[in-house]
Amino acid sequence: MLGLAFPPSAVGPLCLIAYVPFLYAIVTQSQNWSRGKALVLTYLMFFIYHASSNWWISSWQEQTDPFLFLSGILLALFHPFFLALPFWILIYIHKKLGSIVTLAISPFAIAGFEWLHGQTDASYPWLTTGYSLINTPLAQAADLIGVYGLTFLIVTTNTAITWYLLCNYNGKGSTSNSSGSNNKTSKKPLYALTVFMLVWVAYGVYREQSLNSGDKQTTQSTQTSKSSLSPTETRSPLKVALVQPNEDPWNKWADPREQVNKHLQLTNAAIRANPDVDLVVWSETAIPYVIMDRSFADDWRVIRDWVDSSHFSLLTGFAQRVVYAPQTAPPSARHSEADASVRFDTFNAALLAIPNQPHVQVHQKSMLTPFAERLPFADQLSFGMKWIEWGVGISAWGKGLTRIPLNGSSAHLKNASIGPIICIESIYPEVARDFVNNGATVLCVITNDAWYNGTSGPRQHYCIAQMRAIEQRRWLFRVGNSGVTGIIDARGKSVTEIQPEIPGVCVGVVEQSTEKTVYSYIGNLLPETSFYITCLIALFARFPLFIRKMQVRTNQ
């Protein structure tokens, strides 16, 4: 059921009961499970979850790079171990402390370990349970507790249902209590769940309506257009042109100048129809080479002159090479082939070029796809960097260290402060939160999901961006090489999109905001605390055994 509920599913609320069968099995049967059986059952559960939700990650296309395909297969084999970890702990707690403690700690364990899963270079928190509620009013609570907090609420609901079943039925399905008094007591979980859900739904509906002023905003697209709802903010909006070139991801690196020219042609056509655009946005690595290096000075001058002669600014993905001063390079930095003493890194980056402002602002991608883009813990395992250089594009990227918004001026971009999120950075709530806490008034996601055309992957990625908009209550515009390209409002609703997998430009208005949500302030306090509580309970479950061993040693 977890796989059926995961976006872009139309039955996302299934997640509210998806954990019930396994939780019920833990509290009624796991006492008799061997360690091997517990490992196998839990692993199989999450292997099916991963395979049904994330099967597309190997890029099942004819031109797929063998390294990318193999890494997807390995992810499918090993990722379930990380997802299963909190359930192994719950099984252990149940054997030591019983059913009531196990059910009580379940929301803390699952939410806490989902948070932990996103905290290292080897992390991949794509399958976070809370995403299943996107496009429902229940997702609006993310502005208080984030997506991991939604997982906490989801598991709390599952736990309450499991508690109700445990109070009313034994393992054979017969009623466990026959007296009226016991039956009344057994309904307490149902009453508690009803109140809990009413409060949760009421908050979601209230937040959706409070952010909806009822005014219609007209958006335009070269392909399609939809009306949108303006929020209550009164700051000057931005008019953006989002360019979707639909380049072949396997061939785009062969002639990068041709790709740049295609972007220029699409942009110029859109600007002629929409001369009041403030910002043009190109996708991740839309300029797929180190165009700002001296060796490509003529190419950069063409882009620079084009922006300077226009009235709009340009935000685009590009490859940035940084040469380090002597003795300042990280251990994972590359050596120049011409001079081994010269150390450098190439970054998957985004730049903001503003007319007649020579300084170009840059954000370097700070969270990289494990193995596909960078070896996890590369500074500690620098000897393995060459192992992951695959056959398409630039692999072994450098890792950015800051998350500072790209800022406009009063003359350009209406003093907007843009939080540029590059591809997989969008699955980490901390990235968007850092940008907002550093002053971002709007968020932007640029990506290249064309490796996964024809699958649910690009739409899943778009749904994740919707969650980032809810958590921070920021309008977010998203540009994909082949889609999904569109604008998302502060409620997480998709305002306008253009059809994926064909070239086009989406033109629309994006509202700015300087307000911060509760989640912006407190971050992942709930799931982080939940993780530590789970660890303490697990240690407590082990502690009586430790005491008994100490008593034996003392007696001896």
C-alpha positions as a printed Julia matrix, in Angstrom:
556×3 Matrix{Float64}:
   0.0     0.0     0.0
   2.94    2.35    0.56
   3.84    2.01   -3.11
   0.25    2.58   -4.21
   0.04    5.72   -2.06
   3.29    7.33   -3.21
   3.07   10.21   -5.71
   1.88   10.68   -8.32
  -0.79    8.34   -7.01
  -4.39    9.5    -6.85
  -4.88    7.47   -3.66
  -2.22    9.06   -1.47
  -4.36    8.87    1.7
  -3.85    5.1     1.59
  -0.68    5.86    3.54
  -2.93    6.48    6.57
  -3.52    2.72    6.8
  -0.5     1.38    4.89
   1.58    0.57    7.98
  -1.29   -1.08    9.88
  -0.8    -4.68    8.63
   2.89   -4.75    9.51
   2.48   -2.95   12.84
  -0.28   -5.38   13.75
   1.96   -8.3    12.77
   4.74   -6.92   14.96
   2.59   -6.6    18.09
   0.79   -9.93   17.64
   3.33  -12.26   16.03
   6.9   -10.95   16.12
   7.5   -12.39   19.58
   7.86  -15.75   17.85
   9.94  -14.53   14.91
  13.58  -15.49   14.66
  16.05  -12.76   13.79
  16.35  -14.15   10.3
  12.6   -14.15    9.72
  12.29  -10.58   11.02
  15.08   -9.43    8.7
  13.64  -11.16    5.65
  10.02  -10.06    6.15
  10.95   -6.44    6.77
  13.43   -6.35    3.88
  10.85   -7.81    1.47
   8.26   -5.23    2.54
  10.54   -2.32    1.71
  12.02   -3.94   -1.39
   8.47   -4.06   -2.78
   7.92   -0.44   -1.69
  11.1     0.73   -3.41
  10.54   -1.37   -6.52
   6.96   -0.14   -6.97
   7.75    3.54   -6.33
  11.33    4.05   -7.48
  11.71    1.41  -10.22
  12.47    4.08  -12.83
  15.74    5.19  -11.21
  17.85    2.9   -13.43
  16.67    4.85  -16.51
  15.17    2.08  -18.63
  16.1     3.65  -21.96
  18.01    2.24  -24.9
  20.85    4.75  -24.5
  21.16    4.38  -20.73
  24.72    4.55  -19.46
  25.71    1.16  -17.94
  26.94    2.86  -14.76
  23.62    4.64  -14.26
  21.68    1.44  -14.88
  23.84   -0.59  -12.49
  23.66    2.08   -9.77
  19.85    1.95   -9.95
  19.87   -1.81   -9.54
  22.24   -1.6    -6.58
  20.05    1.1    -5.02
  17.02   -1.19   -5.32
  18.93   -3.96   -3.53
  20.45   -1.93   -0.69
  18.01    0.93   -0.12
  15.42   -1.35    1.6
  17.92   -2.0     4.4
  17.84    1.69    5.35
  14.05    1.85    5.13
  13.67   -1.3     7.25
  15.97   -0.21   10.06
  13.34    1.42   12.34
  11.13   -1.67   12.04
  13.93   -3.95   13.15
  14.29   -1.7    16.18
  10.53   -1.83   16.81
  10.59   -5.63   16.67
  13.41   -5.66   19.23
  11.55   -3.19   21.48
   8.41   -5.31   21.28
  10.25   -8.41   22.44
  11.67   -6.52   25.41
   8.99   -4.02   26.39
   5.72   -5.23   24.88
   3.0    -3.97   22.56
   2.0    -0.7    24.22
   5.53    0.73   24.23
   6.1    -0.51   20.68
   3.01    1.24   19.32
   3.74    4.37   21.33
   7.27    4.64   19.97
   6.4     3.76   16.34
   5.78    7.35   15.09
   9.03    8.47   16.74
  11.03    5.6    15.25
   9.79    5.83   11.67
   9.84    9.65   11.44
  13.18    9.84   13.26
  14.9     7.36   10.97
  13.44    8.98    7.85
  15.06   12.2     9.03
  18.35   10.38    9.7
  18.21    8.93    6.19
  18.65   12.44    4.76
  21.62   13.57    6.84
  24.75   12.2     5.12
  26.5    12.22    1.74
  25.11    8.72    1.14
  21.53    9.76    1.85
  18.56    9.31   -0.45
  15.37   10.5     1.31
  13.21   10.28   -1.83
  10.71    7.78   -0.42
   9.74    9.82    2.63
   6.21    8.76    3.61
   4.93   12.32    4.06
   5.06   12.99    0.31
   2.08   10.67   -0.15
  -0.21   13.43    1.2
   0.73   16.02   -1.43
  -2.36   17.43   -3.19
  -4.49   16.79   -0.08
  -5.39   19.29    2.67
  -3.44   17.13    5.13
  -0.16   18.2     3.49
  -0.7    21.8     4.67
   0.56   20.89    8.14
   4.04   20.77    6.62
   4.38   24.5     7.26
   4.49   23.56   10.95
   6.47   20.31   11.03
   7.83   19.62    7.54
   7.54   16.46    5.48
   9.15   14.3     8.2
   6.58   15.66   10.63
   3.86   14.56    8.22
   5.36   11.08    8.42
   5.02   11.33   12.21
   1.31   12.17   11.87
   0.76    9.43    9.28
   2.34    6.78   11.5
   0.4     8.1    14.5
  -2.8     7.46   12.53
  -1.63    3.95   11.61
  -0.7     3.32   15.23
  -4.11    4.39   16.51
  -5.82    2.02   14.08
  -3.49   -0.81   15.09
  -4.19   -0.07   18.76
  -7.93   -0.24   18.07
  -7.54   -3.63   16.35
  -5.35   -4.88   19.17
  -7.91   -3.82   21.78
 -10.8    -5.51   19.97
  -9.36   -8.56   18.26
  -6.87  -11.26   19.08
  -4.61  -12.93   16.57
  -7.45  -15.17   15.33
  -9.81  -12.32   14.61
 -12.3   -12.95   17.42
 -13.42  -10.27   19.83
 -11.07  -10.17   22.81
 -13.45   -8.47   25.25
 -17.12   -9.28   25.77
 -18.24   -7.05   28.63
 -19.78   -3.69   27.98
 -17.15   -2.0    30.11
 -14.31   -3.5    28.15
 -15.97   -2.73   24.84
 -16.36    0.91   25.86
 -12.72    1.07   26.83
 -11.67   -0.56   23.57
 -13.22    2.28   21.58
 -10.94    4.91   23.07
  -8.41    4.63   20.2
 -11.25    5.26   17.73
 -12.41    8.36   19.61
  -8.86    9.69   19.87
  -8.25    9.06   16.16
 -11.47   10.85   15.18
 -10.53   13.98   17.12
  -6.96   13.83   15.81
  -8.09   13.6    12.17
 -10.7    16.35   12.54
  -8.09   18.76   13.89
  -5.61   17.81   11.17
  -8.11   18.18    8.31
  -9.48   21.44    9.74
  -6.02   22.97    9.87
  -5.32   21.93    6.28
  -8.56   23.37    4.94
  -8.06   26.57    6.93
  -4.53   27.09    5.59
  -5.58   26.46    2.0
  -8.39   28.97    2.25
  -6.38   31.58    4.15
  -3.73   31.57    1.43
  -6.34   31.86   -1.31
  -7.52   35.42   -1.84
  -9.98   34.3    -4.48
  -8.47   36.59   -7.11
  -7.66   34.99  -10.43
  -4.17   35.38  -11.83
  -3.73   35.03  -15.54
  -0.79   32.93  -16.64
   0.37   32.32  -20.14
   2.22   29.57  -21.89
   3.39   28.91  -25.41
   1.57   25.57  -25.14
  -1.1    25.71  -22.45
  -2.35   28.1   -19.81
  -4.3    27.81  -16.58
  -5.69   30.35  -14.15
  -4.17   30.56  -10.7
  -5.06   31.95   -7.32
  -3.07   34.84   -5.87
  -2.08   34.69   -2.2
  -2.54   37.61    0.13
   1.01   38.99   -0.15
   1.27   42.47   -1.69
   4.94   42.47   -2.68
   5.73   43.12   -6.33
   5.45   39.89   -8.33
   7.95   38.6   -10.87
   7.09   37.63  -14.4
   9.15   34.62  -15.39
   9.8    32.74  -18.62
  10.68   29.09  -18.01
  12.46   27.51  -20.97
  12.01   23.77  -21.57
  14.26   22.73  -24.51
  13.59   18.96  -24.38
  17.19   18.08  -25.22
  18.28   14.45  -25.46
  20.16   13.98  -22.15
  22.56   11.49  -23.72
  23.54   13.72  -26.65
  23.41   17.2   -25.09
  27.08   16.97  -24.1
  28.29   16.26  -27.64
  27.72   19.79  -28.96
  27.04   22.1   -25.99
  26.98   25.25  -28.14
  24.07   23.85  -30.12
  22.12   23.42  -26.89
  22.83   27.02  -25.86
  21.67   28.25  -29.28
  18.42   26.31  -28.92
  17.8    28.0   -25.55
  18.47   31.39  -27.12
  16.01   30.75  -29.95
  13.22   29.59  -27.61
  13.84   32.52  -25.27
  13.87   35.17  -28.0
  10.58   33.88  -29.41
   8.96   33.97  -25.96
  10.27   37.48  -25.2
   8.84   38.84  -28.43
   5.42   37.65  -27.29
   5.99   38.69  -23.64
   8.25   41.77  -23.57
   7.56   42.5   -19.88
   9.3    39.34  -18.56
  11.59   40.02  -15.57
  13.48   36.72  -15.43
  14.35   34.0   -17.93
  15.14   30.6   -16.4
  17.02   27.76  -18.09
  17.32   24.23  -16.7
  20.12   22.35  -14.91
  23.37   22.32  -16.98
  21.56   24.15  -19.78
  25.08   25.46  -20.47
  26.81   22.09  -20.15
  30.4    23.31  -20.18
  32.68   25.67  -18.26
  31.64   28.71  -20.26
  33.12   31.2   -17.78
  36.64   29.8   -18.2
  39.07   31.99  -20.16
  39.22   29.4   -22.92
  35.53   30.05  -23.63
  35.65   33.82  -23.22
  34.06   34.46  -26.63
  31.12   32.17  -25.81
  30.55   33.89  -22.48
  30.73   37.31  -24.12
  27.84   36.35  -26.42
  25.66   35.46  -23.42
  26.8    38.5   -21.45
  26.09   40.92  -24.32
  22.72   39.29  -24.92
  21.69   39.82  -21.29
  23.1    43.36  -21.13
  21.16   44.39  -24.22
  17.91   43.04  -22.8
  15.59   44.16  -20.02
  15.46   40.76  -18.3
  17.83   38.74  -16.13
  18.97   35.16  -16.77
  19.12   32.31  -14.27
  20.65   29.17  -15.73
  22.38   25.96  -14.82
  25.97   25.65  -15.98
  29.26   23.92  -15.22
  31.67   26.02  -13.15
  35.36   25.26  -12.77
  37.12   26.6    -9.67
  40.91   26.51   -9.4
  42.1    26.46   -5.8
  44.87   28.54   -4.35
  47.88   26.48   -3.19
  47.23   24.45   -0.01
  43.47   25.25   -0.01
  42.08   22.4    -2.12
  39.94   19.71   -0.44
  41.31   16.14   -0.63
  38.79   15.22   -3.33
  39.83   18.03   -5.7
  41.13   17.02   -9.12
  44.65   17.45  -10.44
  45.22   19.35  -13.67
  46.54   17.15  -16.47
  48.84   19.96  -17.6
  50.24   20.67  -14.13
  49.67   18.16  -11.33
  50.29   20.86   -8.71
  47.17   22.71   -9.84
  44.02   21.5    -8.07
  40.48   22.28   -9.21
  36.84   21.2    -8.95
  34.0    21.39  -11.45
  30.65   22.27   -9.92
  27.09   21.67  -11.05
  26.02   25.27  -10.53
  23.44   27.98  -11.2
  24.25   31.58  -12.14
  22.23   34.78  -12.14
  23.23   37.34  -14.75
  21.6    40.78  -14.4
  21.75   43.36  -17.22
  24.75   45.68  -17.01
  25.98   44.2   -13.74
  29.37   42.56  -14.41
  29.28   40.5   -11.21
  27.61   37.13  -11.71
  26.11   35.45   -8.64
  26.59   31.68   -8.42
  25.15   28.83   -6.34
  27.1    25.56   -6.34
  25.03   22.42   -5.88
  25.44   21.35   -2.25
  23.68   17.97   -2.25
  24.8    15.54   -4.95
  23.3    12.24   -6.08
  25.31    9.53   -4.3
  27.64    7.68   -6.68
  26.01    9.06   -9.83
  27.35   12.6    -9.27
  29.88   12.16   -6.49
  31.36    9.45   -4.32
  29.86    9.73   -0.81
  32.39   10.99    1.73
  34.73   11.79   -1.16
  37.09   13.88    0.96
  37.67   10.85    3.18
  37.68    8.35    0.27
  39.39   10.47   -2.38
  41.22    7.42   -3.75
  37.86    6.14   -5.08
  36.85    9.24   -7.05
  37.83    7.69  -10.4
  35.55    4.73   -9.79
  32.38    6.7   -10.46
  33.28    8.64  -13.6
  30.57    7.52  -16.0
  30.16    8.01  -19.7
  27.7    10.91  -19.91
  28.36   14.53  -18.95
  30.62   15.57  -16.11
  30.74   13.17  -13.17
  32.55   13.51   -9.83
  31.24   17.06   -9.28
  32.58   19.28   -6.52
  30.31   19.88   -3.53
  29.07   23.38   -2.74
  29.29   24.57    0.85
  26.86   27.52    1.01
  23.17   28.22    0.32
  22.95   31.94   -0.3
  20.07   33.33   -2.4
  20.76   35.06   -5.71
  19.66   38.66   -5.29
  18.1    41.11   -7.69
  18.0    44.89   -7.41
  15.36   47.6    -7.45
  16.13   48.21  -11.13
  16.01   44.54  -12.03
  14.04   41.62  -10.59
  12.1    43.93   -8.21
  14.47   43.23   -5.33
  13.7    39.53   -5.52
  15.86   37.09   -3.63
  15.85   33.71   -5.39
  16.66   30.38   -3.73
  18.1    28.26   -6.59
  17.66   24.54   -5.89
  19.41   22.2    -8.31
  17.82   18.82   -9.08
  18.18   16.37   -6.16
  18.7    19.25   -3.7
  14.91   19.56   -3.81
  14.42   16.27   -1.89
  16.27   17.73    1.11
  13.96   20.06    3.11
  16.99   21.7     4.72
  18.12   23.23    1.41
  14.94   25.25    0.82
  14.8    26.16    4.52
  18.36   27.49    4.46
  17.59   29.65    1.43
  14.47   31.1     3.08
  16.26   31.76    6.36
  18.95   33.55    4.35
  16.33   35.82    2.77
  14.85   34.06   -0.27
  11.49   35.53   -1.29
  10.88   32.91   -4.0
  12.25   29.43   -4.69
  13.41   27.97   -7.99
  14.16   24.36   -8.95
  16.2    23.64  -12.08
  16.64   20.03  -13.09
  17.31   17.57  -15.89
  14.94   14.63  -15.45
  15.09   13.6   -19.12
  17.04   10.46  -18.11
  13.66    9.19  -16.89
  11.3    10.28  -19.67
   8.24    8.09  -19.99
   8.23    7.11  -16.29
   6.67    8.48  -13.12
  10.05    9.88  -11.99
   9.73   13.47  -13.32
   6.23   13.85  -11.89
   7.34   12.48   -8.51
  10.13   15.07   -8.51
   7.6    17.81   -9.25
   5.4    16.65   -6.35
   8.41   16.87   -4.04
   8.9    20.5    -5.14
   5.26   21.13   -4.2
   6.07   20.01   -0.66
   8.98   22.47   -0.47
   6.59   25.29   -1.4
   4.2    24.31    1.41
   6.92   23.98    4.05
   8.26   27.48    3.37
   5.06   29.12    2.03
   6.99   30.34   -0.98
   5.98   30.42   -4.61
   8.27   28.12   -6.54
   9.0    27.94  -10.25
  10.49   24.76  -11.67
  12.29   24.23  -14.97
  13.1    20.77  -16.33
  15.01   20.01  -19.5
  12.08   17.86  -20.65
   9.67   18.7   -17.82
   7.86   18.89  -15.58
   8.1    22.67  -16.0
   5.65   24.88  -14.14
   4.8    27.29  -11.33
   3.71   26.23   -7.83
   2.01   28.59   -5.4
   2.47   28.89   -1.63
  -0.21   26.27   -1.02
   1.75   23.72   -3.03
  -0.77   23.87   -5.86
   0.46   23.67   -9.43
  -0.63   26.97  -10.97
   0.49   26.34  -14.53
   2.5    23.71  -16.37
   3.55   22.99  -19.94
   3.38   19.61  -21.57
   6.46   17.48  -20.84
   8.82   16.1   -23.49
   8.29   18.79  -26.11
  10.06   22.17  -26.44
   8.24   25.16  -25.02
   8.3    28.2   -22.75
   6.03   28.73  -19.76
   5.36   32.38  -18.9
   3.69   33.27  -15.62
   3.65   35.48  -12.55
   5.29   34.49   -9.26
   4.48   36.21   -5.97
   7.16   37.13   -3.43
   7.01   36.75    0.33
   9.25   37.54    3.28
   7.14   35.77    5.91
   8.5    32.66    7.6
   6.63   29.56    8.66
   6.91   27.73   11.96
   8.89   25.09   10.1
  11.27   27.77    8.79
  12.08   28.62   12.4
  12.16   25.21   14.1
  13.2    23.0    11.18
  13.28   19.27   11.84
  13.02   19.55   15.62
  10.24   16.93   15.8
  11.88   14.14   13.74
  15.33   14.83   15.15
  14.01   14.62   18.7
  12.08   11.52   17.7
  15.27    9.82   16.59
  16.98   10.43   19.9
  13.9     9.3    21.86
  13.88    6.08   19.84
  17.55    5.49   20.6
  16.91    6.02   24.33
  13.98    3.59   24.33
  16.06    1.0    22.47
  18.84    1.39   25.04
  16.29    1.08   27.83
  15.03   -2.14   26.24
  18.58   -3.42   26.37
  19.31   -2.05   29.85
  17.53   -4.75   31.93
  19.67   -7.39   30.23
  22.75   -5.34   31.07
  21.64   -5.15   34.75
  21.11   -8.9    34.88
  24.57   -9.51   33.46
  26.08   -7.17   36.06
  24.24   -9.03   38.85
  25.57  -12.36   37.61
  29.14  -11.04   37.55
  28.7    -9.59   41.06
  27.37  -12.87   42.49
  30.21  -14.77   40.91
